Amino acid sequence: MTDTQILFVGFGLVAAAIFAVVGFELAPADPATGIVLPKKRWNWAAGAAVETVVNLGALFELLDLKHGAPTGARIAGIGLGALCAVLAALVSYIVHGDEDRGPRWQKTGGSFTTAMVVLVILVKVVS
């Protein structure tokens, strides 16, 4: 592995851990009891960590880091694609404005992940 790949994996592990904590805290309460069950907290933590790993894996693939450092043009193109994924997530956040905080952010994250996966597919088809 190159230094870039090692740094990327290290960053990915830290990011996954951070988003797992966020998912753990955003888990909604059980409607019947009003209590956030531990099982639900851990499910949300795992879901957030998995989405983070998928997004970073998509970014790794898009930047083609397995072949070394990417070119400036590739970074700029992928940056524009990632901004489109952020726009899709923002639209999702606005559309789900009437929901509680946890489910709203879960759908926003899912929209971003879906947009990143679509971006990977488009880039791989074109190149």
N, C-alpha and C positions, 0 to 999 in steps of 0.2 A: 504494500500500500504506500502511496505517496503521502507526503506531509499534508497536502490539501485534503486528501481523503480521510486521514486520521483526524484532522481538525473538524471536518464536516461531521464525522460520526460522533465525535465528542460533543460538538454543539447539538447534534440531534438528540443525544441522550439527556443532556441538560434541559433542552426545550421540551422533550416528552415528559420529563419529571415535573417541570413547572406547570405544563398544561394539565397533567394528571391532578395536581393539587387544585388547580382552578376548577376542573370538572368535579372533583370531590366536594368543593364548596358550593357549586352551583346546582347540585342535585336537588330536585324539588321534593317537598314534603308529600307524604301519603295523604290523599284527599280524605280518607276516612278518619285517620287519627291526628293529622296535622303534624306528625313527627317524620323527620327524614330518617328512613331506615338505613342501617349500615350497608346492607346489601346494595341498595340503590346508590349510595355514595360511591361504593367501590366500582359498581358498573359504570357510573358516569366517569369516574377517574380513568378506568381502563379505556373507555370509548374515546376520551380526550387524548390519551397517550397514543392510541392506535391512529387516530386521525393525524396527529402530529408526525408520526413516523411515516405515514403514507404521503403527507405533503412534502416532507423532507426527501423522501425517496423519489418523488416526482421531480423535485428540484434538482436532485443529484443526477437523475437521468436526463433532464432537460439541458443542464449545463454540460453534460457529457464528461463528468469528472473522472470517469474510469480511464480516460485517455489523457489525463493531465489537466492543466489549467485551461479554462475556456478563453476564447478570444473576446475582445471588447465588443465586437458586433454581436456575438452570440449572447453575451451578458445583457446587452441592451435589448435585444429581441425578446429574450426570456423575461426580462424585467417588465417590458410592455405587456406580455402575456400574463404575468403575475398581477399586474395592475388591473387587468380585465377580470381576473379571478377575485380580486378585492372588490371590484365594482359589483360582481355577481353576489358576493357576500353582503355588501351594503344594501343592495336591493332586497335580499332576503331578510335582513335585519329590519328594514323599513316595513316590508309587507307583513311581517309577524309582530308588529308593534303592539298588538292587543294581548299578547301572551305574557306569561310570567317570565322573569329574567332567565331562569335556567333553560327552559325549552326554547326560548327565543335564541339564546346563544348557541344551543345545540344545533338548531336548524341553520344558523348563520355559518357555523363551522362546517357543517355538512355541505352547504352550498359552495364554500370555498374549496373543499376537498374535491367535490365533483368537478368544479371548473378546472382545477389543476390536472386532474386525470384526463379530462377532455383535451386540455392543452398538450399533454404528453402524447396523446393519440394523434392529434393534428400534426404536431412537429415530427413524429415518427413517420407519418404517412407522406408528408411533404418532402422530408429529407431522405 
